[in-house]
Amino acid sequence: MKAELTLKVDSLYEVINHSNTLKTQQLIKDAPNKVEDKLSYDITEHTIKLVNEVVKSIESMRKYVTTPIDAYKKQIMELEKEATEPLKMYIESAKTKMLAYNEELERVQREANEKLRIESEKALSDVSIEDFSALAGQLVDQSISINTEQPKNIRVTKKARICGEVNWSMVLNVLFAAECLDYQELLTPLAKAMEKCGVVKIDGIEIYDHKTQVIR
């Protein structure tokens, strides 16, 4: 790839400042302000043709100047992609593994909480009044210990997905009422739209928790 890019901007200035361009600009100033007869009509038509020619010549030279820029930009973007794509793939793969670990922790936590609940009910049913406070404090400490093991950098957002035959009329009504109707993206804003409109259920639509690993 070239280390430097030479821009031929002077060529564009030459066309902009060319005598034809300057004459056409003056021609516009002298053109009729109103089209009210055959003469003014013909003059205006002729002026438009001349102005169009100048516009095309300037646009043509602009493309001549900017085409190397576009090609250079494309090369740079390809270079960036080659460097960042494997890095981004690692990030996505690593985040997936972290989410899987988080989900496993959630499962373990649910089991631990259920076990703690059962043990608590059994222990509290047998404890004396004198030992109640000490046992209650011990159970609270165990609960805190279980909950603090959970990672905190997980972002949970509500999203919608199709789970059957969809009531599209209801979907459109909700999106329209929430002022976020986009015919290209019906599902993306649907969860927020339903929450905004107080709609709990739409046939064929499932609202689920979408988890994203956040790295700060």
FIDREN-54885 format. One record per residue (C-alpha): x, y, z; residue in three letters. Coordinates in pm, whole numbers, padded with zeros to 5 digits, always signed. Layout:
XYZALA/...
//
This chain:
+00000+00000+00000MET/+00124+00350-00076LYS/+00274+00535+00216ALA/+00152+00869+00086GLU/-00148+00984-00113LEU/-00115+01272-00357THR/-00436+01467-00407LEU/-00482+01661-00727LYS/-00696+01929-00567VAL/-00542+02195-00789ASP/-00715+02033-01087SER/-01050+02083-00917LEU/-00970+02447-00842TYR/-00878+02496-01207GLU/-01223+02381-01316VAL/-01397+02587-01049ILE/-01203+02898-01149ASN/-01213+02828-01522HIS/-01337+03105-01746SER/-01640+02895-01849ASN/-01742+02862-01485THR/-01697+03232-01418LEU/-01887+03326-01735LYS/-02171+03093-01636THR/-02189+03248-01290GLN/-02218+03589-01453GLN/-02474+03450-01695LEU/-02691+03345-01399ILE/-02679+03700-01262LYS/-02791+03836-01599ASP/-03061+03574-01652ALA/-03427+03682-01639PRO/-03578+03691-01292ASN/-03914+03588-01434LYS/-04027+03367-01718VAL/-04309+03568-01870GLU/-04269+03536-02248ASP/-04106+03328-02522LYS/-03780+03522-02508LEU/-03733+03487-02133SER/-03829+03119-02160TYR/-03566+03052-02430ASP/-03296+03246-02241ILE/-03370+03054-01921THR/-03360+02720-02104GLU/-03025+02806-02265HIS/-02884+02922-01930THR/-02988+02598-01759ILE/-02806+02395-02025LYS/-02486+02594-01976LEU/-02509+02570-01598VAL/-02564+02193-01621ASN/-02249+02157-01830GLU/-02044+02345-01571VAL/-02192+02140-01286VAL/-02105+01817-01467LYS/-01750+01931-01536SER/-01696+02020-01169ILE/-01850+01691-01051GLU/-01639+01497-01302SER/-01320+01660-01177MET/-01425+01603-00816ARG/-01461+01231-00890LYS/-01121+01237-01060TYR/-00971+01385-00743VAL/-01156+01171-00489THR/-01140+00830-00661THR/-00783+00769-00536PRO/-00903+00870-00187ILE/-01183+00614-00200ASP/-00944+00342-00316ALA/-00692+00438-00048TYR/-00963+00437+00218LYS/-01072+00091+00107LYS/-00716-00037+00139GLN/-00688+00111+00488ILE/-01018-00043+00595MET/-00905-00384+00466GLU/-00580-00346+00659LEU/-00778-00257+00971GLU/-01009-00555+00921LYS/-00718-00798+00884GLU/-00570-00670+01210ALA/-00887-00644+01418THR/-01098-00938+01296GLU/-00907-01210+01486PRO/-00902-00985+01792LEU/-01277-00930+01775LYS/-01331-01304+01725MET/-01133-01369+02044TYR/-01340-01112+02234ILE/-01668-01270+02125GLU/-01541-01621+02201SER/-01407-01518+02542ALA/-01729-01337+02633LYS/-01928-01646+02538THR/-01715-01855+02773LYS/-01759-01598+03051MET/-02137-01600+03000LEU/-02136-01980+03015ALA/-01941-01961+03341TYR/-02188-01705+03473ASN/-02483-01928+03384GLU/-02318-02220+03563GLU/-02269-02002+03870LEU/-02636-01906+03855GLU/-02732-02273+03848ARG/-02504-02349+04142VAL/-02640-02046+04326GLN/-03000-02156+04273ARG/-02917-02502+04409GLU/-02729-02352+04703ALA/-03013-02114+04782ASN/-03265-02396+04771GLU/-03046-02611+04995LYS/-03001-02319+05233LEU/-03377-02259+05238ARG/-03450-02620+05330ILE/-03177-02627+05594GLU/-03295-02293+05734SER/-03653-02408+05769GLU/-03541-02728+05942LYS/-03293-02551+06169ALA/-03529-02270+06267LEU/-03807-02513+06345SER/-03590-02691+06601ASP/-03397-02396+06753VAL/-03472-02251+07092SER/-03555-01885+07144ILE/-03217-01832+07312GLU/-03024-01960+07007ASP/-03253-01805+06744PHE/-03060-01477+06692SER/-02724-01650+06656ALA/-02859-01904+06408LEU/-03043-01637+06207ALA/-02722-01433+06178GLY/-02532-01742+06066GLN/-02789-01814+05794LEU/-02776-01453+05671VAL/-02397-01474+05648ASP/-02425-01792+05441GLN/-02678-01626+05210SER/-02453-01321+05156ILE/-02156-01548+05086SER/-02350-01734+04817ILE/-02481-01418+04648ASN/-02148-01232+04641THR/-01987-01506+04432GLU/-02195-01399+04131GLN/-02013-01184+03868PRO/-02147-00829+03850LYS/-02045-00729+03496ASN/-02336-00893+03317ILE/-02579-00665+03132ARG/-02929-00808+03099VAL/-03170-00658+02846THR/-03517-00765+02743LYS/-03547-00883+02384LYS/-03823-01033+02171ALA/-03813-01343+01955ARG/-04061-01550+01758ILE/-04187-01863+01930CYS/-04493-01951+01723GLY/-04760-01801+01500GLU/-04723-01426+01549VAL/-05008-01181+01585ASN/-04838-00926+01357TRP/-05132-00688+01377SER/-05079-00662+01752MET/-04704-00619+01701VAL/-04755-00329+01461LEU/-05012-00166+01688ASN/-04777-00178+01987VAL/-04480-00042+01790LEU/-04695+00235+01645PHE/-04833+00328+01988ALA/-04480+00338+02131ALA/-04366+00556+01838GLU/-04087+00319+01738CYS/-04232+00152+01429LEU/-03962+00053+01180ASP/-04072-00192+00911TYR/-03710-00304+00865GLN/-03668-00393+01233GLU/-03989-00514+01396LEU/-03847-00734+01673LEU/-03554-00519+01791THR/-03759-00244+01963PRO/-04056-00467+02049LEU/-03965-00557+02408ALA/-03926-00191+02510LYS/-04239-00098+02317ALA/-04442-00362+02501MET/-04309-00240+02836GLU/-04386+00121+02744LYS/-04743+00035+02642CYS/-04803-00201+02932GLY/-04851-00501+02702VAL/-04758-00824+02878VAL/-04816-01080+02603LYS/-04841-01104+02226ILE/-04924-01434+02059ASP/-04616-01590+01897GLY/-04371-01357+02074ILE/-04142-01451+02362GLU/-03972-01187+02576ILE/-03645-01317+02715TYR/-03339-01194+02906ASP/-03048-01131+02670HIS/-02720-01137+02861LYS/-02408-00953+02750THR/-02067-00975+02911GLN/-01949-00620+02984VAL/-01576-00549+03010ILE/-01494-00206+03150ARG/
//
